[in-house]
Amino acid sequence: MNEARARLRYPVERGMAPLKTWRTLRKARCSPTWLTTAAKAVLTLESYR
């Protein structure tokens, strides 16, 4: 059970790590909807890497 959960969490954590370091997203002054779309795009691209 724990191993299965770890396999599911790994891609998400790997995708979120770069987002946390991007100053652009932390200091953004735009729509939260746009930021959500950008984050989803990065996570999608990261999953194919």
C-alpha positions in Angstrom: 0.0 0.0 0.0 2.7 2.5 0.9 4.8 1.6 -2.2 1.8 2.2 -4.4 1.1 5.5 -2.9 4.7 6.5 -3.2 4.6 5.7 -7.0 1.6 8.0 -7.4 3.1 10.8 -5.4 6.5 10.8 -7.1 5.5 12.4 -10.5 3.5 15.1 -8.7 6.3 15.9 -6.3 8.8 15.9 -9.1 6.6 18.3 -11.0 5.9 20.6 -8.1 9.6 21.1 -7.1 10.5 23.3 -10.1 7.3 25.4 -9.6 8.3 26.2 -6.0 11.6 27.6 -7.1 10.3 29.8 -9.9 10.3 33.3 -8.7 7.9 34.3 -11.5 5.1 32.3 -10.0 5.7 33.5 -6.5 5.8 37.1 -7.4 3.2 36.9 -10.2 0.6 39.7 -10.4 -1.9 38.1 -12.7 -5.0 36.0 -12.6 -4.9 32.9 -10.4 -6.7 31.1 -13.2 -3.7 31.8 -15.5 -1.3 30.6 -12.9 -3.3 27.3 -12.4 -3.2 26.7 -16.2 0.5 27.4 -16.3 1.1 25.0 -13.4 -0.9 22.3 -15.0 1.0 22.7 -18.3 4.4 22.4 -16.4 3.2 19.3 -14.6 2.0 17.7 -17.8 5.3 18.4 -19.6 7.3 17.2 -16.5 5.4 13.9 -16.6 6.6 13.2 -20.1 10.2 13.9 -19.3 
